[in-house]
Amino acid sequence: MIKLAEFITGDKPKWCNPSEMNVMVILLVLADAHGKSSPKLSQVIRASGLSQVSSVRRSMQKLEANGWIEITHQEGIGLPNVYRVKLDKL
């Protein structure tokens, strides 16, 4: 079982700044038992306190590039992406 508090307070890689942590925690909180969630970008922006879409997208790209999440892009207007937190990385 993931202990969110341990993840939040534990050591992080040097590339992981507060923006990435905010986005990661939101995805973890919204995730199902398999680490998947489908929040709209606007929901992540509001929950993270980040003020710009580009900041959230950049954080998500950084999390994906470093193997912490997997992003499945949905085809179609208004369909949110599916985010899978790689629980084994925590």
C-alpha positions in Angstrom: 0.0 0.0 0.0 1.3 3.5 -0.9 1.8 5.8 2.0 1.1 9.2 0.6 2.6 11.0 3.6 5.9 9.1 3.2 6.0 10.0 -0.5 5.4 13.6 0.2 7.9 14.0 3.0 10.6 11.6 1.6 13.6 12.4 -0.5 12.9 13.3 -4.2 15.2 13.3 -7.2 16.9 16.6 -8.0 14.7 17.2 -11.1 11.5 17.1 -9.1 10.6 20.6 -8.0 7.4 21.8 -6.1 5.4 22.0 -9.4 6.0 18.4 -10.2 5.3 17.4 -6.6 1.9 19.3 -6.7 0.9 17.6 -9.9 2.1 14.1 -8.7 0.2 14.4 -5.5 -3.0 15.4 -7.3 -2.7 12.4 -9.6 -2.0 10.1 -6.7 -5.1 11.4 -4.8 -7.3 11.0 -7.8 -5.8 7.6 -8.8 -7.7 4.3 -8.6 -6.1 1.1 -7.2 -4.1 0.7 -10.5 -2.8 4.3 -10.4 -5.1 5.6 -13.2 -7.0 8.8 -13.3 -8.5 11.0 -16.0 -8.7 14.6 -14.6 -9.3 17.4 -16.9 -6.4 19.8 -17.2 -8.4 22.6 -15.6 -9.0 20.4 -12.6 -5.3 19.8 -12.1 -4.6 23.5 -12.5 -7.1 24.5 -9.9 -6.0 21.8 -7.4 -2.3 22.4 -7.9 -2.4 26.2 -7.4 -0.3 26.6 -10.5 -1.5 29.6 -12.6 -0.6 28.5 -16.1 -1.6 25.6 -18.3 2.0 25.5 -19.6 3.4 25.0 -16.1 1.1 22.0 -15.5 1.8 20.5 -18.9 5.6 21.0 -18.4 5.3 19.2 -15.0 3.4 16.3 -16.5 5.9 16.0 -19.3 8.8 16.0 -16.8 7.0 13.3 -14.7 6.4 11.2 -17.8 10.0 11.7 -19.1 11.4 10.5 -15.8 9.2 7.5 -15.7 6.9 8.5 -12.9 3.7 8.6 -14.9 2.4 7.3 -18.2 0.1 9.5 -20.3 -2.5 8.1 -22.8 -3.8 10.8 -25.0 -7.5 10.5 -25.8 -8.7 11.2 -29.3 -11.7 13.5 -29.5 -12.9 16.9 -28.4 -13.2 17.3 -24.6 -11.9 13.9 -23.7 -9.3 14.1 -20.9 -6.1 12.2 -21.0 -5.6 9.1 -18.9 -2.7 9.3 -16.4 -1.2 6.3 -14.8 1.1 6.8 -11.9 3.8 4.2 -11.9 3.2 3.0 -8.4 6.4 0.9 -8.4 8.4 4.2 -8.7 7.2 5.5 -5.4 
